[in-house]
Amino acid sequence: MSDTTTRITRDDIEAKLRAVRGEVTDIEEETKNGVIIAGIVVVVAVVVGAYLFGRRKGRRSRAIVEIRRV
């Protein structure tokens, strides 16, 4: 350690907190964009899956109706 000590002022602390907060804000914006994109992908996948599952189900249980005259 050195013999000379420097005093930490209020301005030093405020500047460091602003720098840290700026980094957190950048990370927050990046994360928010990623979550929005992931949500959109999930919604599209669910809609496409429901459509395809419905088509398959409709093909399987198609009823054959015979009409006979008596």
PDB file of N, CA, C and O in Angstrom, chain B, residues numbered from 101:
ATOM      1  N   MET B 101       0.832  -1.177   0.000  1.00  0.00           N
ATOM      2  CA  MET B 101       0.000   0.000   0.000  1.00  0.00           C
ATOM      3  C   MET B 101       0.872   1.234   0.000  1.00  0.00           C
ATOM      4  O   MET B 101       2.007   1.223   0.475  1.00  0.00           O
ATOM      5  N   SER B 102       0.327   2.270  -0.531  1.00  0.00           N
ATOM      6  CA  SER B 102       1.102   3.512  -0.560  1.00  0.00           C
ATOM      7  C   SER B 102       0.793   4.335   0.679  1.00  0.00           C
ATOM      8  O   SER B 102      -0.251   4.178   1.312  1.00  0.00           O
ATOM      9  N   ASP B 103       1.720   5.211   1.004  1.00  0.00           N
ATOM     10  CA  ASP B 103       1.558   6.046   2.186  1.00  0.00           C
ATOM     11  C   ASP B 103       0.580   7.189   1.936  1.00  0.00           C
ATOM     12  O   ASP B 103      -0.015   7.717   2.875  1.00  0.00           O
ATOM     13  N   THR B 104       0.416   7.566   0.683  1.00  0.00           N
ATOM     14  CA  THR B 104      -0.496   8.669   0.394  1.00  0.00           C
ATOM     15  C   THR B 104      -1.898   8.109   0.202  1.00  0.00           C
ATOM     16  O   THR B 104      -2.107   7.151  -0.542  1.00  0.00           O
ATOM     17  N   THR B 105      -2.825   8.709   0.869  1.00  0.00           N
ATOM     18  CA  THR B 105      -4.227   8.285   0.734  1.00  0.00           C
ATOM     19  C   THR B 105      -4.997   9.411   0.071  1.00  0.00           C
ATOM     20  O   THR B 105      -4.767  10.593   0.323  1.00  0.00           O
ATOM     21  N   THR B 106      -5.909   9.005  -0.775  1.00  0.00           N
ATOM     22  CA  THR B 106      -6.758  10.001  -1.428  1.00  0.00           C
ATOM     23  C   THR B 106      -8.147   9.876  -0.847  1.00  0.00           C
ATOM     24  O   THR B 106      -8.614   8.781  -0.533  1.00  0.00           O
ATOM     25  N   ARG B 107      -8.772  10.967  -0.715  1.00  0.00           N
ATOM     26  CA  ARG B 107     -10.120  10.974  -0.165  1.00  0.00           C
ATOM     27  C   ARG B 107     -11.124  10.707  -1.274  1.00  0.00           C
ATOM     28  O   ARG B 107     -11.006  11.226  -2.384  1.00  0.00           O
ATOM     29  N   ILE B 108     -12.083   9.913  -0.959  1.00  0.00           N
ATOM     30  CA  ILE B 108     -13.161   9.640  -1.909  1.00  0.00           C
ATOM     31  C   ILE B 108     -14.260  10.650  -1.629  1.00  0.00           C
ATOM     32  O   ILE B 108     -14.773  10.753  -0.515  1.00  0.00           O
ATOM     33  N   THR B 109     -14.601  11.379  -2.652  1.00  0.00           N
ATOM     34  CA  THR B 109     -15.613  12.419  -2.486  1.00  0.00           C
ATOM     35  C   THR B 109     -16.968  11.911  -2.937  1.00  0.00           C
ATOM     36  O   THR B 109     -17.094  10.848  -3.544  1.00  0.00           O
ATOM     37  N   ARG B 110     -17.952  12.688  -2.626  1.00  0.00           N
ATOM     38  CA  ARG B 110     -19.320  12.367  -3.017  1.00  0.00           C
ATOM     39  C   ARG B 110     -19.435  12.327  -4.545  1.00  0.00           C
ATOM     40  O   ARG B 110     -20.144  11.482  -5.092  1.00  0.00           O
ATOM     41  N   ASP B 111     -18.753  13.219  -5.217  1.00  0.00           N
ATOM     42  CA  ASP B 111     -18.783  13.244  -6.682  1.00  0.00           C
ATOM     43  C   ASP B 111     -18.208  11.958  -7.279  1.00  0.00           C
ATOM     44  O   ASP B 111     -18.713  11.456  -8.283  1.00  0.00           O
ATOM     45  N   ASP B 112     -17.147  11.424  -6.657  1.00  0.00           N
ATOM     46  CA  ASP B 112     -16.570  10.171  -7.129  1.00  0.00           C
ATOM     47  C   ASP B 112     -17.580   9.024  -7.026  1.00  0.00           C
ATOM     48  O   ASP B 112     -17.724   8.224  -7.951  1.00  0.00           O
ATOM     49  N   ILE B 113     -18.264   8.959  -5.906  1.00  0.00           N
ATOM     50  CA  ILE B 113     -19.258   7.902  -5.695  1.00  0.00           C
ATOM     51  C   ILE B 113     -20.413   8.051  -6.680  1.00  0.00           C
ATOM     52  O   ILE B 113     -20.849   7.065  -7.275  1.00  0.00           O
ATOM     53  N   GLU B 114     -20.911   9.265  -6.856  1.00  0.00           N
ATOM     54  CA  GLU B 114     -22.016   9.493  -7.790  1.00  0.00           C
ATOM     55  C   GLU B 114     -21.622   9.141  -9.219  1.00  0.00           C
ATOM     56  O   GLU B 114     -22.424   8.566  -9.956  1.00  0.00           O
ATOM     57  N   ALA B 115     -20.403   9.477  -9.619  1.00  0.00           N
ATOM     58  CA  ALA B 115     -19.941   9.163 -10.972  1.00  0.00           C
ATOM     59  C   ALA B 115     -19.864   7.652 -11.178  1.00  0.00           C
ATOM     60  O   ALA B 115     -20.247   7.147 -12.233  1.00  0.00           O
ATOM     61  N   LYS B 116     -19.378   6.942 -10.186  1.00  0.00           N
ATOM     62  CA  LYS B 116     -19.274   5.484 -10.303  1.00  0.00           C
ATOM     63  C   LYS B 116     -20.669   4.850 -10.357  1.00  0.00           C
ATOM     64  O   LYS B 116     -20.897   3.930 -11.142  1.00  0.00           O
ATOM     65  N   LEU B 117     -21.592   5.329  -9.540  1.00  0.00           N
ATOM     66  CA  LEU B 117     -22.953   4.793  -9.555  1.00  0.00           C
ATOM     67  C   LEU B 117     -23.645   5.066 -10.891  1.00  0.00           C
ATOM     68  O   LEU B 117     -24.379   4.215 -11.394  1.00  0.00           O
ATOM     69  N   ARG B 118     -23.418   6.235 -11.461  1.00  0.00           N
ATOM     70  CA  ARG B 118     -23.985   6.535 -12.785  1.00  0.00           C
ATOM     71  C   ARG B 118     -23.427   5.590 -13.848  1.00  0.00           C
ATOM     72  O   ARG B 118     -24.160   5.134 -14.726  1.00  0.00           O
ATOM     73  N   ALA B 119     -22.143   5.299 -13.769  1.00  0.00           N
ATOM     74  CA  ALA B 119     -21.521   4.397 -14.742  1.00  0.00           C
ATOM     75  C   ALA B 119     -22.101   2.988 -14.616  1.00  0.00           C
ATOM     76  O   ALA B 119     -22.397   2.341 -15.620  1.00  0.00           O
ATOM     77  N   VAL B 120     -22.260   2.525 -13.391  1.00  0.00           N
ATOM     78  CA  VAL B 120     -22.819   1.186 -13.176  1.00  0.00           C
ATOM     79  C   VAL B 120     -24.269   1.144 -13.634  1.00  0.00           C
ATOM     80  O   VAL B 120     -24.695   0.175 -14.263  1.00  0.00           O
ATOM     81  N   ARG B 121     -25.016   2.171 -13.328  1.00  0.00           N
ATOM     82  CA  ARG B 121     -26.431   2.204 -13.730  1.00  0.00           C
ATOM     83  C   ARG B 121     -26.565   2.242 -15.246  1.00  0.00           C
ATOM     84  O   ARG B 121     -27.489   1.642 -15.795  1.00  0.00           O
ATOM     85  N   GLY B 122     -25.674   2.927 -15.921  1.00  0.00           N
ATOM     86  CA  GLY B 122     -25.696   2.952 -17.385  1.00  0.00           C
ATOM     87  C   GLY B 122     -25.482   1.576 -17.973  1.00  0.00           C
ATOM     88  O   GLY B 122     -26.126   1.212 -18.957  1.00  0.00           O
ATOM     89  N   GLU B 123     -24.583   0.804 -17.380  1.00  0.00           N
ATOM     90  CA  GLU B 123     -24.332  -0.560 -17.842  1.00  0.00           C
ATOM     91  C   GLU B 123     -25.555  -1.438 -17.620  1.00  0.00           C
ATOM     92  O   GLU B 123     -25.911  -2.238 -18.484  1.00  0.00           O
ATOM     93  N   VAL B 124     -26.190  -1.293 -16.481  1.00  0.00           N
ATOM     94  CA  VAL B 124     -27.384  -2.089 -16.166  1.00  0.00           C
ATOM     95  C   VAL B 124     -28.518  -1.739 -17.121  1.00  0.00           C
ATOM     96  O   VAL B 124     -29.247  -2.628 -17.561  1.00  0.00           O
ATOM     97  N   THR B 125     -28.677  -0.471 -17.447  1.00  0.00           N
ATOM     98  CA  THR B 125     -29.724  -0.049 -18.370  1.00  0.00           C
ATOM     99  C   THR B 125     -29.499  -0.647 -19.754  1.00  0.00           C
ATOM    100  O   THR B 125     -30.454  -1.068 -20.407  1.00  0.00           O
ATOM    101  N   ASP B 126     -28.252  -0.690 -20.209  1.00  0.00           N
ATOM    102  CA  ASP B 126     -27.950  -1.293 -21.512  1.00  0.00           C
ATOM    103  C   ASP B 126     -28.295  -2.775 -21.527  1.00  0.00           C
ATOM    104  O   ASP B 126     -28.887  -3.270 -22.486  1.00  0.00           O
ATOM    105  N   ILE B 127     -27.927  -3.472 -20.476  1.00  0.00           N
ATOM    106  CA  ILE B 127     -28.215  -4.908 -20.386  1.00  0.00           C
ATOM    107  C   ILE B 127     -29.719  -5.140 -20.316  1.00  0.00           C
ATOM    108  O   ILE B 127     -30.232  -6.093 -20.902  1.00  0.00           O
ATOM    109  N   GLU B 128     -30.419  -4.275 -19.606  1.00  0.00           N
ATOM    110  CA  GLU B 128     -31.876  -4.401 -19.475  1.00  0.00           C
ATOM    111  C   GLU B 128     -32.559  -4.262 -20.837  1.00  0.00           C
ATOM    112  O   GLU B 128     -33.472  -5.026 -21.148  1.00  0.00           O
ATOM    113  N   GLU B 129     -32.132  -3.311 -21.636  1.00  0.00           N
ATOM    114  CA  GLU B 129     -32.726  -3.111 -22.952  1.00  0.00           C
ATOM    115  C   GLU B 129     -32.464  -4.309 -23.862  1.00  0.00           C
ATOM    116  O   GLU B 129     -33.355  -4.737 -24.596  1.00  0.00           O
ATOM    117  N   GLU B 130     -31.246  -4.852 -23.818  1.00  0.00           N
ATOM    118  CA  GLU B 130     -30.926  -6.020 -24.629  1.00  0.00           C
ATOM    119  C   GLU B 130     -31.771  -7.217 -24.213  1.00  0.00           C
ATOM    120  O   GLU B 130     -32.258  -7.959 -25.066  1.00  0.00           O
ATOM    121  N   THR B 131     -31.947  -7.408 -22.921  1.00  0.00           N
ATOM    122  CA  THR B 131     -32.730  -8.522 -22.415  1.00  0.00           C
ATOM    123  C   THR B 131     -34.197  -8.369 -22.787  1.00  0.00           C
ATOM    124  O   THR B 131     -34.849  -9.343 -23.162  1.00  0.00           O
ATOM    125  N   LYS B 132     -34.716  -7.156 -22.686  1.00  0.00           N
ATOM    126  CA  LYS B 132     -36.110  -6.914 -23.017  1.00  0.00           C
ATOM    127  C   LYS B 132     -36.381  -7.247 -24.483  1.00  0.00           C
ATOM    128  O   LYS B 132     -37.405  -7.852 -24.800  1.00  0.00           O
ATOM    129  N   ASN B 133     -35.482  -6.859 -25.369  1.00  0.00           N
ATOM    130  CA  ASN B 133     -35.654  -7.172 -26.788  1.00  0.00           C
ATOM    131  C   ASN B 133     -35.628  -8.677 -27.021  1.00  0.00           C
ATOM    132  O   ASN B 133     -36.417  -9.195 -27.811  1.00  0.00           O
ATOM    133  N   GLY B 134     -34.744  -9.368 -26.353  1.00  0.00           N
ATOM    134  CA  GLY B 134     -34.666 -10.821 -26.496  1.00  0.00           C
ATOM    135  C   GLY B 134     -35.923 -11.521 -26.008  1.00  0.00           C
ATOM    136  O   GLY B 134     -36.380 -12.482 -26.627  1.00  0.00           O
ATOM    137  N   VAL B 135     -36.480 -11.048 -24.909  1.00  0.00           N
ATOM    138  CA  VAL B 135     -37.699 -11.645 -24.363  1.00  0.00           C
ATOM    139  C   VAL B 135     -38.873 -11.406 -25.302  1.00  0.00           C
ATOM    140  O   VAL B 135     -39.695 -12.301 -25.502  1.00  0.00           O
ATOM    141  N   ILE B 136     -38.962 -10.233 -25.872  1.00  0.00           N
ATOM    142  CA  ILE B 136     -40.051  -9.933 -26.803  1.00  0.00           C
ATOM    143  C   ILE B 136     -39.954 -10.835 -28.032  1.00  0.00           C
ATOM    144  O   ILE B 136     -40.963 -11.380 -28.480  1.00  0.00           O
ATOM    145  N   ILE B 137     -38.766 -10.995 -28.573  1.00  0.00           N
ATOM    146  CA  ILE B 137     -38.581 -11.852 -29.748  1.00  0.00           C
ATOM    147  C   ILE B 137     -38.913 -13.305 -29.402  1.00  0.00           C
ATOM    148  O   ILE B 137     -39.571 -13.991 -30.184  1.00  0.00           O
ATOM    149  N   ALA B 138     -38.466 -13.777 -28.242  1.00  0.00           N
ATOM    150  CA  ALA B 138     -38.757 -15.147 -27.826  1.00  0.00           C
ATOM    151  C   ALA B 138     -40.268 -15.345 -27.646  1.00  0.00           C
ATOM    152  O   ALA B 138     -40.798 -16.396 -28.007  1.00  0.00           O
ATOM    153  N   GLY B 139     -40.953 -14.364 -27.100  1.00  0.00           N
ATOM    154  CA  GLY B 139     -42.402 -14.457 -26.933  1.00  0.00           C
ATOM    155  C   GLY B 139     -43.125 -14.559 -28.262  1.00  0.00           C
ATOM    156  O   GLY B 139     -44.053 -15.353 -28.413  1.00  0.00           O
ATOM    157  N   ILE B 140     -42.701 -13.760 -29.218  1.00  0.00           N
ATOM    158  CA  ILE B 140     -43.311 -13.805 -30.546  1.00  0.00           C
ATOM    159  C   ILE B 140     -43.096 -15.170 -31.186  1.00  0.00           C
ATOM    160  O   ILE B 140     -44.017 -15.726 -31.785  1.00  0.00           O
ATOM    161  N   VAL B 141     -41.882 -15.717 -31.063  1.00  0.00           N
ATOM    162  CA  VAL B 141     -41.585 -17.030 -31.638  1.00  0.00           C
ATOM    163  C   VAL B 141     -42.457 -18.112 -30.994  1.00  0.00           C
ATOM    164  O   VAL B 141     -42.969 -18.991 -31.687  1.00  0.00           O
ATOM    165  N   VAL B 142     -42.625 -18.047 -29.674  1.00  0.00           N
ATOM    166  CA  VAL B 142     -43.449 -19.040 -28.982  1.00  0.00           C
ATOM    167  C   VAL B 142     -44.899 -18.950 -29.435  1.00  0.00           C
ATOM    168  O   VAL B 142     -45.530 -19.979 -29.675  1.00  0.00           O
ATOM    169  N   VAL B 143     -45.438 -17.746 -29.557  1.00  0.00           N
ATOM    170  CA  VAL B 143     -46.828 -17.581 -29.984  1.00  0.00           C
ATOM    171  C   VAL B 143     -47.023 -18.123 -31.396  1.00  0.00           C
ATOM    172  O   VAL B 143     -48.003 -18.820 -31.659  1.00  0.00           O
ATOM    173  N   VAL B 144     -46.111 -17.815 -32.297  1.00  0.00           N
ATOM    174  CA  VAL B 144     -46.223 -18.316 -33.671  1.00  0.00           C
ATOM    175  C   VAL B 144     -46.138 -19.840 -33.682  1.00  0.00           C
ATOM    176  O   VAL B 144     -46.888 -20.494 -34.407  1.00  0.00           O
ATOM    177  N   ALA B 145     -45.236 -20.413 -32.888  1.00  0.00           N
ATOM    178  CA  ALA B 145     -45.095 -21.871 -32.840  1.00  0.00           C
ATOM    179  C   ALA B 145     -46.373 -22.528 -32.311  1.00  0.00           C
ATOM    180  O   ALA B 145     -46.784 -23.571 -32.821  1.00  0.00           O
ATOM    181  N   VAL B 146     -46.999 -21.938 -31.305  1.00  0.00           N
ATOM    182  CA  VAL B 146     -48.234 -22.494 -30.756  1.00  0.00           C
ATOM    183  C   VAL B 146     -49.354 -22.433 -31.784  1.00  0.00           C
ATOM    184  O   VAL B 146     -50.110 -23.395 -31.925  1.00  0.00           O
ATOM    185  N   VAL B 147     -49.474 -21.334 -32.495  1.00  0.00           N
ATOM    186  CA  VAL B 147     -50.530 -21.196 -33.502  1.00  0.00           C
ATOM    187  C   VAL B 147     -50.321 -22.196 -34.636  1.00  0.00           C
ATOM    188  O   VAL B 147     -51.268 -22.856 -35.061  1.00  0.00           O
ATOM    189  N   VAL B 148     -49.097 -22.311 -35.123  1.00  0.00           N
ATOM    190  CA  VAL B 148     -48.816 -23.263 -36.208  1.00  0.00           C
ATOM    191  C   VAL B 148     -49.041 -24.698 -35.721  1.00  0.00           C
ATOM    192  O   VAL B 148     -49.609 -25.515 -36.445  1.00  0.00           O
ATOM    193  N   GLY B 149     -48.607 -25.000 -34.520  1.00  0.00           N
ATOM    194  CA  GLY B 149     -48.816 -26.342 -33.962  1.00  0.00           C
ATOM    195  C   GLY B 149     -50.292 -26.677 -33.813  1.00  0.00           C
ATOM    196  O   GLY B 149     -50.709 -27.791 -34.130  1.00  0.00           O
ATOM    197  N   ALA B 150     -51.087 -25.724 -33.334  1.00  0.00           N
ATOM    198  CA  ALA B 150     -52.525 -25.958 -33.194  1.00  0.00           C
ATOM    199  C   ALA B 150     -53.175 -26.171 -34.554  1.00  0.00           C
ATOM    200  O   ALA B 150     -54.056 -27.020 -34.692  1.00  0.00           O
ATOM    201  N   TYR B 151     -52.758 -25.421 -35.546  1.00  0.00           N
ATOM    202  CA  TYR B 151     -53.298 -25.577 -36.897  1.00  0.00           C
ATOM    203  C   TYR B 151     -52.978 -26.958 -37.455  1.00  0.00           C
ATOM    204  O   TYR B 151     -53.856 -27.648 -37.972  1.00  0.00           O
ATOM    205  N   LEU B 152     -51.711 -27.354 -37.345  1.00  0.00           N
ATOM    206  CA  LEU B 152     -51.315 -28.655 -37.881  1.00  0.00           C
ATOM    207  C   LEU B 152     -51.959 -29.807 -37.117  1.00  0.00           C
ATOM    208  O   LEU B 152     -52.361 -30.797 -37.727  1.00  0.00           O
ATOM    209  N   PHE B 153     -52.063 -29.698 -35.816  1.00  0.00           N
ATOM    210  CA  PHE B 153     -52.702 -30.735 -35.006  1.00  0.00           C
ATOM    211  C   PHE B 153     -54.187 -30.836 -35.353  1.00  0.00           C
ATOM    212  O   PHE B 153     -54.737 -31.936 -35.406  1.00  0.00           O
ATOM    213  N   GLY B 154     -54.826 -29.713 -35.586  1.00  0.00           N
ATOM    214  CA  GLY B 154     -56.236 -29.714 -35.963  1.00  0.00           C
ATOM    215  C   GLY B 154     -56.459 -30.338 -37.325  1.00  0.00           C
ATOM    216  O   GLY B 154     -57.442 -31.053 -37.523  1.00  0.00           O
ATOM    217  N   ARG B 155     -55.577 -30.085 -38.257  1.00  0.00           N
ATOM    218  CA  ARG B 155     -55.702 -30.693 -39.587  1.00  0.00           C
ATOM    219  C   ARG B 155     -55.557 -32.201 -39.486  1.00  0.00           C
ATOM    220  O   ARG B 155     -56.314 -32.945 -40.110  1.00  0.00           O
ATOM    221  N   ARG B 156     -54.607 -32.645 -38.716  1.00  0.00           N
ATOM    222  CA  ARG B 156     -54.367 -34.077 -38.576  1.00  0.00           C
ATOM    223  C   ARG B 156     -55.546 -34.758 -37.892  1.00  0.00           C
ATOM    224  O   ARG B 156     -55.969 -35.839 -38.302  1.00  0.00           O
ATOM    225  N   LYS B 157     -56.057 -34.142 -36.878  1.00  0.00           N
ATOM    226  CA  LYS B 157     -57.194 -34.699 -36.145  1.00  0.00           C
ATOM    227  C   LYS B 157     -58.419 -34.766 -37.051  1.00  0.00           C
ATOM    228  O   LYS B 157     -59.185 -35.727 -36.984  1.00  0.00           O
ATOM    229  N   GLY B 158     -58.607 -33.779 -37.878  1.00  0.00           N
ATOM    230  CA  GLY B 158     -59.753 -33.754 -38.787  1.00  0.00           C
ATOM    231  C   GLY B 158     -59.662 -34.832 -39.847  1.00  0.00           C
ATOM    232  O   GLY B 158     -60.688 -35.375 -40.257  1.00  0.00           O
ATOM    233  N   ARG B 159     -58.482 -35.152 -40.295  1.00  0.00           N
ATOM    234  CA  ARG B 159     -58.317 -36.205 -41.294  1.00  0.00           C
ATOM    235  C   ARG B 159     -58.588 -37.575 -40.702  1.00  0.00           C
ATOM    236  O   ARG B 159     -59.151 -38.443 -41.369  1.00  0.00           O
ATOM    237  N   ARG B 160     -58.196 -37.769 -39.473  1.00  0.00           N
ATOM    238  CA  ARG B 160     -58.340 -39.065 -38.834  1.00  0.00           C
ATOM    239  C   ARG B 160     -59.794 -39.457 -38.606  1.00  0.00           C
ATOM    240  O   ARG B 160     -60.194 -40.575 -38.929  1.00  0.00           O
ATOM    241  N   SER B 161     -60.562 -38.569 -38.068  1.00  0.00           N
ATOM    242  CA  SER B 161     -61.911 -38.929 -37.651  1.00  0.00           C
ATOM    243  C   SER B 161     -62.963 -38.388 -38.610  1.00  0.00           C
ATOM    244  O   SER B 161     -64.038 -37.961 -38.186  1.00  0.00           O
ATOM    245  N   ARG B 162     -62.659 -38.405 -39.870  1.00  0.00           N
ATOM    246  CA  ARG B 162     -63.619 -37.958 -40.859  1.00  0.00           C
ATOM    247  C   ARG B 162     -64.743 -38.990 -40.948  1.00  0.00           C
ATOM    248  O   ARG B 162     -64.500 -40.184 -41.125  1.00  0.00           O
ATOM    249  N   ALA B 163     -65.918 -38.524 -40.828  1.00  0.00           N
ATOM    250  CA  ALA B 163     -67.072 -39.442 -40.848  1.00  0.00           C
ATOM    251  C   ALA B 163     -67.505 -39.701 -42.296  1.00  0.00           C
ATOM    252  O   ALA B 163     -67.478 -38.809 -43.144  1.00  0.00           O
ATOM    253  N   ILE B 164     -67.900 -40.938 -42.542  1.00  0.00           N
ATOM    254  CA  ILE B 164     -68.449 -41.300 -43.852  1.00  0.00           C
ATOM    255  C   ILE B 164     -69.943 -41.486 -43.637  1.00  0.00           C
ATOM    256  O   ILE B 164     -70.372 -42.333 -42.854  1.00  0.00           O
ATOM    257  N   VAL B 165     -70.703 -40.705 -44.321  1.00  0.00           N
ATOM    258  CA  VAL B 165     -72.144 -40.741 -44.158  1.00  0.00           C
ATOM    259  C   VAL B 165     -72.752 -41.358 -45.419  1.00  0.00           C
ATOM    260  O   VAL B 165     -72.520 -40.880 -46.530  1.00  0.00           O
ATOM    261  N   GLU B 166     -73.531 -42.421 -45.231  1.00  0.00           N
ATOM    262  CA  GLU B 166     -74.225 -43.050 -46.349  1.00  0.00           C
ATOM    263  C   GLU B 166     -75.708 -42.674 -46.279  1.00  0.00           C
ATOM    264  O   GLU B 166     -76.334 -42.751 -45.222  1.00  0.00           O
ATOM    265  N   ILE B 167     -76.228 -42.287 -47.374  1.00  0.00           N
ATOM    266  CA  ILE B 167     -77.644 -41.957 -47.419  1.00  0.00           C
ATOM    267  C   ILE B 167     -78.328 -43.055 -48.238  1.00  0.00           C
ATOM    268  O   ILE B 167     -77.967 -43.308 -49.388  1.00  0.00           O
ATOM    269  N   ARG B 168     -79.311 -43.693 -47.629  1.00  0.00           N
ATOM    270  CA  ARG B 168     -80.049 -44.766 -48.309  1.00  0.00           C
ATOM    271  C   ARG B 168     -81.499 -44.371 -48.393  1.00  0.00           C
ATOM    272  O   ARG B 168     -82.054 -43.794 -47.458  1.00  0.00           O
ATOM    273  N   ARG B 169     -82.102 -44.679 -49.497  1.00  0.00           N
ATOM    274  CA  ARG B 169     -83.534 -44.450 -49.645  1.00  0.00           C
ATOM    275  C   ARG B 169     -84.262 -45.710 -49.236  1.00  0.00           C
ATOM    276  O   ARG B 169     -83.902 -46.826 -49.610  1.00  0.00           O
ATOM    277  N   VAL B 170     -85.258 -45.495 -48.486  1.00  0.00           N
ATOM    278  CA  VAL B 170     -86.055 -46.645 -48.032  1.00  0.00           C
ATOM    279  C   VAL B 170     -87.348 -46.704 -48.778  1.00  0.00           C
ATOM    280  O   VAL B 170     -88.158 -47.600 -48.540  1.00  0.00           O
TER     281      VAL B 170
END
